[in-house]
């Protein structure tokens, strides 16, 4: 997991695998007037989903997710939320084993996850080993705009 401010995105340009390119694309997309929905950058290997929703309190029904095909690069454009993070190999209550079609493993929140506050102007990089439960409220539920960049784990493997 990486947590940083978008102001430092250039520091990741030298990281192999397209992380710097995706961060630059998220910054540009966030500042594009009328942008909504998302954009494909390299087809299914790198794309951005533009998400607007209200955060929710952590409750008994909250689920963590983990992916194997994609790294999530979440950039909070407006608002803030709590993301609960826990290593996949420490999950105790898997409710859905990994499903390749949906690229997701689901697990009930155990209660001992690390709470990460993602604020406007920050990004978080979640790798396949990072189970995460996003969209939790930091206090009262609030509206957010968050870009979720998807970067294929094997992006650039043939380059």
DSSP file (Angstrom, degrees, kcal/mol; ACC not computed):
  #  RESIDUE AA STRUCTURE BP1 BP2  ACC     N-H-->O    O-->H-N    N-H-->O    O-->H-N    TCO  KAPPA ALPHA  PHI   PSI    X-CA   Y-CA   Z-CA
    1    1 A X              0   0    0      0, 0.0     2,-0.4     0, 0.0   125,-0.2   0.000 360.0 360.0 360.0 140.8    0.0    0.0    0.0
    2    2 A X  E     -A  125   0A   0    123,-1.7   123,-2.7     2,-0.0     2,-0.4  -0.998 360.0-173.1-128.1 134.4    1.1    3.5   -0.8
    3    3 A X  E     +A  124   0A   0     -2,-0.4     2,-0.3   121,-0.2   121,-0.2  -0.998  26.3 134.1-126.0 127.0   -0.5    6.7    0.6
    4    4 A X  E     -A  123   0A   0    119,-2.3   119,-3.1    -2,-0.4     2,-0.3  -0.941  52.6 -89.2-158.3 175.5    0.6   10.1   -0.7
    5    5 A X  E >   -A  122   0A   0     -2,-0.3     3,-2.2   117,-0.3   117,-0.3  -0.733  31.3-125.1 -94.6 145.8   -0.6   13.5   -2.0
    6    6 A X  G >  S+     0   0    0    115,-3.3     3,-1.9    -2,-0.3     4,-0.2   0.764 108.1  73.8 -61.1 -24.2   -1.2   14.0   -5.7
    7    7 A X  G 3  S+     0   0    0    114,-0.4     3,-0.3     1,-0.3    -1,-0.3   0.749  98.2  48.0 -59.0 -22.4    1.3   16.9   -5.5
    8    8 A X  G X  S+     0   0    0     -3,-2.2     3,-1.8     1,-0.2     4,-0.3   0.256  76.2 112.1-100.8  11.3    4.0   14.2   -5.3
    9    9 A X  G X   +     0   0    0     -3,-1.9     3,-2.0     1,-0.3     4,-0.2   0.814  67.4  65.2 -58.0 -33.6    2.8   12.1   -8.2
   10   10 A X  G >  S+     0   0    0     -3,-0.3     3,-1.7     1,-0.3     4,-0.3   0.782  88.2  69.8 -61.7 -25.0    5.9   13.0  -10.3
   11   11 A X  G <  S+     0   0    0     -3,-1.8     3,-0.4     1,-0.3    -1,-0.3   0.721  96.9  53.0 -63.6 -19.4    8.0   11.1   -7.8
   12   12 A X  G X  S+     0   0    0     -3,-2.0     3,-1.4    -4,-0.3     8,-0.7   0.371  77.8  98.2 -98.1   3.4    6.4    7.9   -9.1
   13   13 A X  T <  S+     0   0    0     -3,-1.7    -1,-0.2     1,-0.3     8,-0.2   0.818  83.1  51.4 -61.5 -30.9    7.2    8.5  -12.8
   14   14 A X  T 3  S+     0   0    0     -3,-0.4     2,-0.3    -4,-0.3    -1,-0.3   0.530  83.1 110.9 -85.9  -5.1   10.2    6.2  -12.6
   15   15 A X  S X >S-     0   0    0     -3,-1.4     3,-0.6     1,-0.1     5,-0.6  -0.549  71.9-122.6 -72.6 128.4    8.3    3.3  -11.0
   16   16 A X  T 3 5S+     0   0    0     -2,-0.3     3,-0.4     1,-0.2    -1,-0.1  -0.260  86.2  50.0 -65.8 155.5    8.0    0.4  -13.5
   17   17 A X  T 3 5S-     0   0    0      1,-0.2    -1,-0.2   139,-0.1   138,-0.2   0.511 118.7 -76.1  95.5   5.4    4.6   -0.9  -14.5
   18   18 A X  T <>5S+     0   0    0     -3,-0.6     4,-2.4    -5,-0.1     5,-0.2   0.507  88.0 129.8  91.9   3.7    2.8    2.3  -15.4
   19   19 A X  H  >5S+     0   0    0     -3,-0.4     4,-2.5    -4,-0.3     5,-0.2   0.928  77.0  48.0 -59.7 -46.1    2.0    3.8  -12.0
   20   20 A X  H  ><S+     0   0    0     -8,-0.7     4,-2.2    -5,-0.6    -1,-0.2   0.900 111.9  50.3 -61.2 -41.2    3.4    7.2  -12.9
   21   21 A X  H  > S+     0   0    0      2,-0.2     4,-2.1     1,-0.2    -1,-0.2   0.906 111.3  48.3 -63.9 -41.9    1.5    7.3  -16.1
   22   22 A X  H  X S+     0   0    0     -4,-2.4     4,-2.4     2,-0.2    -2,-0.2   0.913 110.5  50.7 -66.8 -42.0   -1.8    6.4  -14.4
   23   23 A X  H  X S+     0   0    0     -4,-2.5     4,-2.3     2,-0.2    -1,-0.2   0.914 110.9  49.1 -61.2 -42.8   -1.3    9.0  -11.7
   24   24 A X  H  X S+     0   0    0     -4,-2.2     4,-2.3     1,-0.2    -1,-0.2   0.899 111.4  50.1 -62.9 -40.1   -0.7   11.7  -14.4
   25   25 A X  H  X S+     0   0    0     -4,-2.1     4,-2.8     2,-0.2    -2,-0.2   0.885 109.4  51.0 -66.5 -38.6   -3.8   10.6  -16.2
   26   26 A X  H  X S+     0   0    0     -4,-2.4     4,-2.6     2,-0.2    -2,-0.2   0.927 110.2  49.2 -64.5 -43.8   -5.9   10.8  -13.1
   27   27 A X  H  X S+     0   0    0     -4,-2.3     4,-1.0     2,-0.2    -2,-0.2   0.935 114.8  44.7 -60.8 -45.6   -4.7   14.3  -12.4
   28   28 A X  H >< S+     0   0    0     -4,-2.3     3,-0.5     1,-0.2    -2,-0.2   0.929 113.8  49.2 -64.3 -45.4   -5.5   15.4  -15.9
   29   29 A X  H >< S+     0   0    0     -4,-2.8     3,-1.7     1,-0.2    -2,-0.2   0.901 106.1  56.6 -62.1 -42.0   -8.8   13.7  -16.0
   30   30 A X  H 3< S+     0   0    0     -4,-2.6    -1,-0.2     1,-0.3    -2,-0.2   0.793 110.0  46.3 -60.7 -28.7   -9.9   15.2  -12.6
   31   31 A X  T << S+     0   0    0     -4,-1.0     2,-0.7    -3,-0.5    -1,-0.3   0.294  84.9 110.2 -98.7   8.7   -9.3   18.7  -14.1
   32   32 A X  S X  S-     0   0    0     -3,-1.7     3,-2.1    -4,-0.2    -3,-0.0  -0.760  74.6-120.7 -86.0 117.3  -11.1   18.1  -17.3
   33   33 A X  T 3  S+     0   0    0     -2,-0.7     3,-0.1     1,-0.3    -2,-0.1  -0.302  94.6  10.8 -58.0 135.7  -14.3   20.1  -17.4
   34   34 A X  T 3  S+     0   0    0      1,-0.2    -1,-0.3     0, 0.0     2,-0.1   0.469  87.3 155.1  78.0   1.1  -17.4   17.9  -17.8
   35   35 A X    <   +     0   0    0     -3,-2.1     2,-0.3    -6,-0.2    -1,-0.2  -0.400  11.1 149.7 -64.1 134.4  -15.5   14.7  -17.2
   36   36 A X        +     0   0    0      2,-0.2     2,-0.9    -3,-0.1    15,-0.1  -0.953  47.3  24.0-162.6 145.9  -17.7   12.0  -15.9
   37   37 A X  S    S-     0   0    0     13,-0.4    13,-1.6    -2,-0.3     2,-0.3  -0.430 100.8 -90.3  98.0 -60.0  -17.9    8.2  -16.1
   38   38 A X  E     -B   49   0A   0     -2,-0.9     2,-0.3    11,-0.3    11,-0.2  -0.836  31.3-112.8 140.7-178.6  -14.2    7.3  -16.8
   39   39 A X  E     -B   48   0A   0      9,-1.9     9,-2.9    -2,-0.3     2,-0.5  -0.992  14.1-128.5-154.6 143.4  -11.7    6.8  -19.6
   40   40 A X  E     +B   47   0A   0     -2,-0.3     7,-0.2     7,-0.2     4,-0.1  -0.831  23.7 175.3 -93.1 132.1   -9.7    3.9  -21.0
   41   41 A X  S    S+     0   0    0      5,-2.4     6,-0.2    -2,-0.5    -1,-0.2   0.814  84.9   6.0-102.6 -47.2   -6.0    4.8  -21.3
   42   42 A X  S >  S-     0   0    0      4,-2.4     3,-2.2     1,-0.5     4,-0.4  -0.464 107.9-104.6-132.8  58.8   -4.6    1.4  -22.5
   43   43 A X  G >  S-     0   0    0      1,-0.3     3,-0.5     2,-0.2    -1,-0.5  -0.297  90.8 -15.2  56.7-131.8   -7.8   -0.5  -23.0
   44   44 A X  G 3  S+     0   0    0      1,-0.2    -1,-0.3    -4,-0.1     3,-0.2   0.499 131.7  70.2 -81.5  -4.3   -8.3   -3.1  -20.2
   45   45 A X  G <  S+     0   0    0     -3,-2.2   107,-3.0     1,-0.3     2,-0.3   0.757 114.5  10.1 -85.0 -25.3   -4.7   -2.7  -19.0
   46   46 A X  E <  S+ C   0 151A   0     -3,-0.5    -5,-2.4    -4,-0.4    -4,-2.4  -0.876  78.1 141.6-156.9 119.2   -5.1    0.8  -17.6
   47   47 A X  E     -BC  40 150A   0    103,-1.8   103,-3.3    -2,-0.3     2,-0.4  -0.964  35.6-128.7-153.5 168.3   -8.3    2.8  -17.1
   48   48 A X  E     -BC  39 149A   0     -9,-2.9    -9,-1.9    -2,-0.3     2,-0.5  -0.981   9.3-158.8-126.4 132.7  -10.0    5.2  -14.8
   49   49 A X  E     -BC  38 148A   0     99,-2.2    99,-2.9    -2,-0.4     2,-0.7  -0.949  14.7-143.8-106.5 131.1  -13.5    5.0  -13.3
   50   50 A X  E     - C   0 147A   0    -13,-1.6     2,-0.4    -2,-0.5   -13,-0.4  -0.855  24.2-169.9 -96.2 110.6  -15.0    8.3  -12.1
   51   51 A X  E     + C   0 146A   0     95,-2.8    95,-2.9    -2,-0.7     2,-0.4  -0.880  15.2 178.9-112.5 131.9  -17.0    7.5   -8.9
   52   52 A X  E     + C   0 145A   0     -2,-0.4     2,-0.3    93,-0.2    93,-0.2  -0.992  28.0 126.3-130.1 122.0  -19.4    9.8   -7.1
   53   53 A X  E     - C   0 144A   0     91,-1.5    91,-2.9    -2,-0.4     2,-0.4  -0.946  56.0 -94.2-160.9 174.1  -21.2    8.5   -4.0
   54   54 A X  E     - C   0 143A   0     -2,-0.3    89,-0.2    89,-0.3    87,-0.1  -0.867  41.5-117.4-101.6 138.4  -22.0    9.1   -0.4
   55   55 A X        -     0   0    0     87,-2.7     2,-0.3    -2,-0.4    81,-0.2  -0.278  27.7-146.2 -69.2 161.3  -19.8    7.4    2.3
   56   56 A X  B     -f  136   0B   0     79,-2.8    81,-2.3    85,-0.1     3,-0.0  -0.939  17.9-104.9-129.7 149.7  -21.4    4.9    4.6
   57   57 A X        -     0   0    0     -2,-0.3     2,-0.5    79,-0.2    81,-0.1  -0.373  43.2-100.5 -68.7 154.6  -20.7    4.0    8.3
   58   58 A X        +     0   0    0     79,-0.2     2,-0.3     2,-0.1    -1,-0.1  -0.643  60.3 157.8 -72.3 126.4  -18.9    0.9    9.0
   59   59 A X    >   -     0   0    0     -2,-0.5     3,-1.9    -3,-0.0    50,-0.2  -0.805  58.2 -78.3-140.4-177.6  -21.5   -1.7   10.0
   60   60 A X  T 3  S+     0   0    0      1,-0.3    49,-0.1    -2,-0.3    -2,-0.1   0.666 123.8  56.2 -61.0 -17.9  -22.0   -5.4   10.2
   61   61 A X  T 3  S+     0   0    0     47,-0.1    -1,-0.3     2,-0.1     2,-0.1   0.410  76.0 122.7 -96.7   2.8  -22.6   -5.7    6.5
   62   62 A X    <   -     0   0    0     -3,-1.9    47,-1.9    47,-0.1     2,-0.4  -0.413  44.6-159.5 -70.0 138.6  -19.4   -4.0    5.3
   63   63 A X  E     -G  108   0B   0     45,-0.2     2,-0.3    71,-0.1    45,-0.2  -0.942   9.8-144.1-120.7 140.0  -17.2   -6.1    3.0
   64   64 A X  E     -G  107   0B   0     43,-3.5    43,-2.0    -2,-0.4     2,-0.3  -0.678  19.7-158.6 -90.3 155.0  -13.5   -6.0    2.1
   65   65 A X  E     -GH 106 132B   0     67,-2.5    67,-2.8    -2,-0.3     2,-0.3  -0.939   9.6-169.8-131.9 156.0  -12.4   -6.8   -1.4
   66   66 A X  E     -G  105   0B   0     39,-1.5    39,-1.9    -2,-0.3     2,-0.3  -0.991   7.4-156.2-145.3 146.4   -9.2   -7.9   -3.0
   67   67 A X        -     0   0    0     -2,-0.3    63,-0.1    63,-0.2    37,-0.1  -0.851  14.6-171.3-121.6 154.0   -8.2   -8.2   -6.6
   68   68 A X  S    S+     0   0    0     -2,-0.3    60,-0.2    32,-0.1    -1,-0.1   0.685  86.9  46.6-111.8 -33.1   -5.5  -10.2   -8.4
   69   69 A X  S    S+     0   0    0     83,-0.1    84,-3.0     1,-0.1     2,-0.4   0.784 112.9  44.3 -82.2 -27.3   -5.6   -8.8  -11.9
   70   70 A X  E     -D  152   0A   0     82,-0.3     2,-0.5    33,-0.2    82,-0.2  -0.907  62.2-143.6-126.9 147.3   -5.6   -5.1  -11.0
   71   71 A X  E     -D  151   0A   0     80,-2.8    80,-2.1    -2,-0.4     2,-0.5  -0.894  30.3-133.9 -94.3 132.3   -3.8   -2.7   -8.7
   72   72 A X  E     -DE 150 126A   0     54,-2.2    54,-3.0    -2,-0.5     2,-0.5  -0.790  19.5-172.5 -91.3 130.0   -6.3    0.0   -7.5
   73   73 A X  E     -DE 149 125A   0     76,-2.8    76,-3.1    -2,-0.5     2,-0.5  -0.889  12.0-169.4-121.8  97.4   -5.0    3.6   -7.6
   74   74 A X  E     -DE 148 124A   0     50,-2.4    50,-2.3    -2,-0.5     2,-0.5  -0.772   6.8-171.0 -97.2 125.7   -7.7    5.7   -5.9
   75   75 A X  E     -DE 147 123A   0     72,-3.0    72,-2.9    -2,-0.5     2,-0.8  -0.964  16.1-143.7-118.0 116.6   -7.4    9.5   -6.1
   76   76 A X  E     +D  146   0A   0     46,-2.3    45,-2.9    -2,-0.5    46,-0.4  -0.702  23.8 172.3 -82.6 111.8   -9.8   11.5   -3.9
   77   77 A X  E     +     0   0A   0     68,-2.1     2,-0.4    -2,-0.8    69,-0.2   0.898  69.1   9.2 -84.8 -46.5  -10.8   14.5   -5.8
   78   78 A X  E    S+D  145   0A   0     67,-2.0    67,-2.3    42,-0.1    -1,-0.3  -1.000 113.8   2.8-139.3 137.6  -13.5   15.9   -3.4
   79   79 A X  S    S-     0   0    0     -2,-0.4    41,-0.9    65,-0.2     2,-0.3  -0.447  73.4 -98.6  92.4-164.5  -14.4   14.8    0.1
   80   80 A X  E     +I  119   0B   0     63,-0.2    58,-0.4    39,-0.2     2,-0.3  -0.985  30.9 178.9-156.0 156.2  -12.9   12.2    2.3
   81   81 A X  E     -I  118   0B   0     37,-2.0    37,-3.0    -2,-0.3     2,-0.5  -0.960  29.1-112.8-151.1 167.1  -13.4    8.7    3.4
   82   82 A X  E     -IJ 117 136B   0     54,-3.0    54,-1.9    -2,-0.3     2,-0.5  -0.910  24.2-162.5-103.1 134.5  -12.0    5.9    5.5
   83   83 A X  E     -I  116   0B   0     33,-2.7    33,-2.6    -2,-0.5     2,-0.5  -0.983  11.7-144.9-115.7 122.1  -10.6    2.8    3.7
   84   84 A X  E     -IJ 115 133B   0     49,-2.3    49,-2.3    -2,-0.5     2,-0.4  -0.766  22.5-170.2 -86.9 127.0  -10.2   -0.2    5.9
   85   85 A X  E     +IJ 114 132B   0     29,-2.7    29,-3.0    -2,-0.5     2,-0.3  -0.945  15.0 159.3-126.1 139.6   -7.1   -2.2    4.9
   86   86 A X  E     - J   0 131B   0     45,-2.1    45,-2.2    -2,-0.4     5,-0.1  -0.979  46.3 -95.4-154.4 143.5   -5.9   -5.6    5.9
   87   87 A X  E >   - J   0 130B   0     -2,-0.3     3,-2.0    43,-0.2     4,-0.4  -0.390  32.5-130.0 -61.2 137.3   -3.5   -8.2    4.4
   88   88 A X  G >  S+     0   0    0     41,-2.2     3,-1.6     1,-0.3    -1,-0.1   0.883 106.9  58.6 -55.7 -41.2   -5.4  -10.8    2.4
   89   89 A X  G 3  S+     0   0    0      1,-0.3    -1,-0.3    40,-0.3    -2,-0.1   0.539 103.4  54.2 -72.2  -2.6   -3.6  -13.6    4.1
   90   90 A X  G <  S+     0   0    0     -3,-2.0    -1,-0.3     0, 0.0    -2,-0.2   0.403  77.3 121.3-106.3  -0.1   -4.9  -12.3    7.5
   91   91 A X    <   -     0   0    0     -3,-1.6     3,-0.2    -4,-0.4    18,-0.1  -0.412  38.6-174.2 -65.3 136.9   -8.6  -12.3    6.6
   92   92 A X  S    S+     0   0    0     16,-0.3     2,-0.3     1,-0.2    -1,-0.1   0.692  71.9  45.7-103.8 -24.0  -10.7  -14.5    8.9
   93   93 A X        +     0   0    0     15,-0.4    15,-2.6     0, 0.0     2,-0.4  -0.540  64.3 179.1-127.0  66.4  -14.2  -14.4    7.3
   94   94 A X  E     +K  107   0B   0     -2,-0.3    13,-0.3    13,-0.3     3,-0.2  -0.544   2.8 179.6 -68.4 123.0  -14.0  -14.8    3.5
   95   95 A X  E    S+     0   0B   0     11,-1.7     2,-0.3    -2,-0.4    12,-0.2   0.686  74.0  24.2 -98.9 -23.4  -17.5  -14.7    2.2
   96   96 A X  E    S-K  106   0B   0     10,-2.1    10,-2.3     3,-0.0    -1,-0.3  -0.896  81.0-136.0-142.4 111.4  -16.7  -15.2   -1.5
   97   97 A X  E     -     0   0B   0     -2,-0.3     7,-0.1     8,-0.2     9,-0.1  -0.151  56.2 -60.3 -57.1 163.3  -13.5  -16.9   -2.5
   98   98 A X  E     -     0   0B   0      7,-0.1     2,-0.5     1,-0.1     7,-0.3  -0.206  53.4-161.1 -52.2 129.2  -11.6  -15.3   -5.4
   99   99 A X  E  >> -K  104   0B   0      5,-2.2     5,-1.6    -3,-0.2     4,-0.9  -0.964   7.0-160.0-115.4 112.0  -13.8  -15.1   -8.5
  100  100 A X  T  45S+     0   0    0     -2,-0.5     3,-0.3     1,-0.2    -1,-0.1   0.846  88.7  60.8 -62.9 -35.7  -11.7  -14.5  -11.7
  101  101 A X  T  45S+     0   0    0      1,-0.2    -1,-0.2     2,-0.1    -2,-0.0   0.894 119.3  27.3 -60.9 -40.0  -14.7  -13.3  -13.7
  102  102 A X  T  45S-     0   0    0     -3,-0.4    -1,-0.2     2,-0.2    -2,-0.2   0.407 101.6-131.8 -99.9   1.4  -15.2  -10.4  -11.3
  103  103 A X  T  <5 +     0   0    0     -4,-0.9     2,-0.4    -3,-0.3    -3,-0.2   0.910  66.3 118.8  45.8  51.9  -11.6  -10.2  -10.2
  104  104 A X  E   < - K   0  99B   0     -5,-1.6    -5,-2.2   -37,-0.1     2,-0.4  -0.989  49.7-167.7-151.0 138.8  -12.7  -10.1   -6.5
  105  105 A X  E     -G   66   0B   0    -39,-1.9   -39,-1.5    -2,-0.4     2,-0.4  -0.953  25.7-155.2-109.4 139.1  -12.4  -11.9   -3.3
  106  106 A X  E     +GK  65  96B   0    -10,-2.3   -10,-2.1    -2,-0.4   -11,-1.7  -0.930  15.6 173.7-120.5 144.5  -14.9  -10.7   -0.7
  107  107 A X  E     -GK  64  94B   0    -43,-2.0   -43,-3.5    -2,-0.4   -13,-0.3  -0.997  35.1-107.5-147.5 143.4  -14.6  -10.9    3.1
  108  108 A X  E     -G   63   0B   0    -15,-2.6   -15,-0.4    -2,-0.3     2,-0.3  -0.419  49.1 -97.8 -64.6 144.2  -16.6   -9.6    6.1
  109  109 A X        -     0   0    0    -47,-1.9    -1,-0.1   -50,-0.2   -47,-0.1  -0.508  32.9-159.5 -65.1 127.5  -14.9   -6.8    7.9
  110  110 A X        -     0   0    0     -2,-0.3    -1,-0.2    -3,-0.1    -2,-0.0   0.760  31.9-119.5 -83.2 -27.7  -13.1   -8.4   10.9
  111  111 A X  S    S+     0   0    0      3,-0.0    -2,-0.1     0, 0.0    -1,-0.0   0.290  97.1  82.7 104.1  -9.6  -12.8   -5.2   13.0
  112  112 A X        +     0   0    0      2,-0.1    -3,-0.0   -28,-0.0     3,-0.0   0.127  60.5 125.9-114.1  21.5   -9.0   -5.2   13.2
  113  113 A X        -     0   0    0      1,-0.1     2,-0.5   -27,-0.1   -27,-0.2  -0.290  68.6-104.8 -69.5 161.6   -8.3   -3.6    9.9
  114  114 A X  E     -I   85   0B   0    -29,-3.0   -29,-2.7     2,-0.0     2,-0.6  -0.805  31.5-137.4 -87.5 127.3   -6.1   -0.5    9.6
  115  115 A X  E     -I   84   0B   0     -2,-0.5     2,-0.5   -31,-0.2   -31,-0.2  -0.780  20.1-169.3 -89.5 119.1   -8.3    2.6    9.0
  116  116 A X  E     -I   83   0B   0    -33,-2.6   -33,-2.7    -2,-0.6     2,-0.7  -0.943  14.2-143.0-111.0 123.6   -6.7    4.9    6.4
  117  117 A X  E     -I   82   0B   0     -2,-0.5     2,-0.7   -35,-0.2   -35,-0.2  -0.775  13.3-163.2 -88.1 118.3   -8.2    8.4    5.9
  118  118 A X  E     -I   81   0B   0    -37,-3.0   -37,-2.0    -2,-0.7     2,-0.2  -0.910  14.5-174.3-104.3 113.7   -8.2    9.4    2.3
  119  119 A X  E >   -I   80   0B   0     -2,-0.7     3,-2.3   -39,-0.2   -43,-0.3  -0.644  38.0 -71.8-107.9 162.4   -8.6   13.1    1.9
  120  120 A X  T 3  S+     0   0    0    -41,-0.9   -43,-0.2     1,-0.3    -1,-0.1  -0.248 122.0  26.5 -52.1 132.2   -9.1   15.4   -1.1
  121  121 A X  T 3  S+     0   0    0    -45,-2.9  -115,-3.3     1,-0.3  -114,-0.4   0.351 103.0 104.0  93.6  -4.9   -5.8   15.7   -2.9
  122  122 A X  E <   -A    5   0A   0     -3,-2.3   -46,-2.3   -46,-0.4    -1,-0.3  -0.723  50.2-160.2-107.5 158.6   -4.5   12.3   -1.8
  123  123 A X  E     -AE   4  75A   0   -119,-3.1  -119,-2.3    -2,-0.3     2,-0.4  -0.957   2.2-157.4-132.1 156.6   -4.1    9.0   -3.5
  124  124 A X  E     -AE   3  74A   0    -50,-2.3   -50,-2.4    -2,-0.3     2,-0.5  -0.996   6.6-151.2-131.8 138.9   -3.8    5.4   -2.3
  125  125 A X  E     -AE   2  73A   0   -123,-2.7  -123,-1.7    -2,-0.4     2,-0.5  -0.955  13.1-167.6-111.5 121.3   -2.3    2.5   -4.2
  126  126 A X  E     - E   0  72A   0    -54,-3.0   -54,-2.2    -2,-0.5     2,-0.1  -0.948   5.7-158.8-115.4 120.5   -3.7   -0.9   -3.2
  127  127 A X    >   -     0   0    0     -2,-0.5     3,-2.6   -56,-0.2   -60,-0.2  -0.366  38.8 -90.8 -91.9 170.6   -1.9   -4.0   -4.4
  128  128 A X  T 3  S+     0   0    0      1,-0.3   -59,-0.1   -60,-0.2    -1,-0.1   0.775 126.4  56.2 -55.7 -27.4   -3.3   -7.5   -4.7
  129  129 A X  T 3  S+     0   0    0      1,-0.1   -41,-2.2   -42,-0.1     2,-0.9   0.511  90.5  87.6 -81.4  -3.2   -2.2   -8.4   -1.2
  130  130 A X  E <   - J   0  87B   0     -3,-2.6   -63,-0.2   -43,-0.2   -43,-0.2  -0.807  63.2-162.1-103.1  96.1   -4.2   -5.4    0.3
  131  131 A X  E     - J   0  86B   0    -45,-2.2   -45,-2.1    -2,-0.9     2,-0.4  -0.550  21.4-171.4 -69.1 141.7   -7.8   -6.3    1.1
  132  132 A X  E     -HJ  65  85B   0    -67,-2.8   -67,-2.5   -47,-0.2     2,-0.5  -0.997  31.8-162.4-145.7 145.2   -9.8   -3.1    1.3
  133  133 A X  E     - J   0  84B   0    -49,-2.3   -49,-2.3    -2,-0.4     3,-0.3  -0.893  30.7-178.3-123.5  94.8  -13.2   -1.8    2.4
  134  134 A X  E     +     0   0B   0     -2,-0.5   -51,-0.1   -51,-0.2   -71,-0.1  -0.168  49.9  52.3 -86.7-178.2  -13.6    1.7    0.9
  135  135 A X  E     +     0   0B   0      1,-0.2   -79,-2.8   -80,-0.1     2,-0.3   0.690  68.0 147.0  68.7  23.2  -16.3    4.3    1.1
  136  136 A X  E     -fJ  56  82B   0    -54,-1.9   -54,-3.0    -3,-0.3   -79,-0.2  -0.668  50.6-108.8 -88.3 147.2  -16.6    4.4    4.9
  137  137 A X        -     0   0    0    -81,-2.3     2,-1.0    -2,-0.3   -79,-0.2  -0.496   9.5-146.2 -80.0 142.4  -17.5    7.6    6.5
  138  138 A X  S    S-     0   0    0    -58,-0.4     2,-0.5     2,-0.4    -1,-0.1  -0.722  83.6 -41.1 -99.2  76.5  -15.0    9.7    8.5
  139  139 A X  S    S+     0   0    0     -2,-1.0     2,-0.2     3,-0.0    -2,-0.1  -0.901 131.4  20.9 100.3-129.9  -17.7   10.9   10.9
  140  140 A X  S    S-     0   0    0     -2,-0.5    -2,-0.4     1,-0.1   -85,-0.1  -0.482  96.7 -95.4 -72.2 142.8  -21.0   11.8    9.2
  141  141 A X        +     0   0    0     -4,-0.2     2,-0.3    -2,-0.2    -1,-0.1  -0.336  53.5 179.3 -56.7 138.4  -21.7   10.3    5.8
  142  142 A X        -     0   0    0    -62,-0.2   -87,-2.7    -3,-0.1     2,-0.2  -0.958  31.3 -99.0-141.4 156.0  -20.6   12.8    3.0
  143  143 A X  E     -C   54   0A   0     -2,-0.3     2,-0.3   -89,-0.2   -89,-0.3  -0.528  42.6-176.1 -75.5 145.6  -20.6   12.9   -0.7
  144  144 A X  E     -C   53   0A   0    -91,-2.9   -91,-1.5    -2,-0.2     2,-0.4  -0.942  24.8-149.4-135.3 158.8  -17.2   12.2   -2.4
  145  145 A X  E     +CD  52  78A   0    -67,-2.3   -68,-2.1    -2,-0.3   -67,-2.0  -0.986  29.3 170.6-125.0 120.2  -15.8   12.2   -5.9
  146  146 A X  E     -CD  51  76A   0    -95,-2.9   -95,-2.8    -2,-0.4     2,-0.5  -0.993  27.0-143.1-133.6 135.9  -13.0    9.6   -6.3
  147  147 A X  E     -CD  50  75A   0    -72,-2.9   -72,-3.0    -2,-0.4     2,-0.7  -0.859  13.0-159.0 -95.3 129.7  -11.2    8.4   -9.3
  148  148 A X  E     -CD  49  74A   0    -99,-2.9   -99,-2.2    -2,-0.5     2,-0.4  -0.900   7.7-162.6-111.8 104.0  -10.4    4.7   -9.2
  149  149 A X  E     -CD  48  73A   0    -76,-3.1   -76,-2.8    -2,-0.7     2,-0.5  -0.675   4.3-152.7 -83.5 137.6   -7.5    3.9  -11.6
  150  150 A X  E     -CD  47  72A   0   -103,-3.3  -103,-1.8    -2,-0.4     2,-0.5  -0.960  12.2-175.6-113.7 124.5   -7.1    0.3  -12.5
  151  151 A X  E     -CD  46  71A   0    -80,-2.1   -80,-2.8    -2,-0.5  -105,-0.2  -0.975  28.4-121.5-123.9 117.8   -3.6   -0.9  -13.5
  152  152 A X  E >   - D   0  70A   0   -107,-3.0     3,-2.2    -2,-0.5   -82,-0.3  -0.320  18.3-129.9 -58.4 135.2   -3.2   -4.5  -14.7
  153  153 A X  T 3  S+     0   0    0    -84,-3.0    -1,-0.2     1,-0.3   -83,-0.1   0.848 110.2  43.6 -55.0 -36.4   -0.7   -6.3  -12.5
  154  154 A X  T >  S+     0   0    0    -85,-0.4     3,-2.2     2,-0.0    -1,-0.3   0.106  81.6 149.4 -98.8  22.7    1.2   -7.4  -15.6
  155  155 A X  T <  S+     0   0    0     -3,-2.2    -4,-0.0     1,-0.3  -109,-0.0  -0.346  75.1   7.0 -58.0 128.3    1.1   -4.0  -17.3
  156  156 A X  T >  S+     0   0    0     -2,-0.1     3,-1.2  -138,-0.1    -1,-0.3   0.583  85.6 134.0  77.6  10.2    4.1   -3.5  -19.5
  157  157 A X  T <  S+     0   0    0     -3,-2.2    -2,-0.1     1,-0.3    -1,-0.1   0.809  76.6  44.4 -63.2 -29.2    5.4   -7.1  -18.9
  158  158 A X  T 3         0   0    0     -4,-0.3    -1,-0.3     1,-0.2    -3,-0.1   0.484 360.0 360.0 -92.0  -3.6    6.1   -7.5  -22.6
  159  159 A X    <         0   0    0     -3,-1.2    -1,-0.2     0, 0.0    -2,-0.1   0.484 360.0 360.0 -78.2 360.0    7.7   -4.1  -23.0
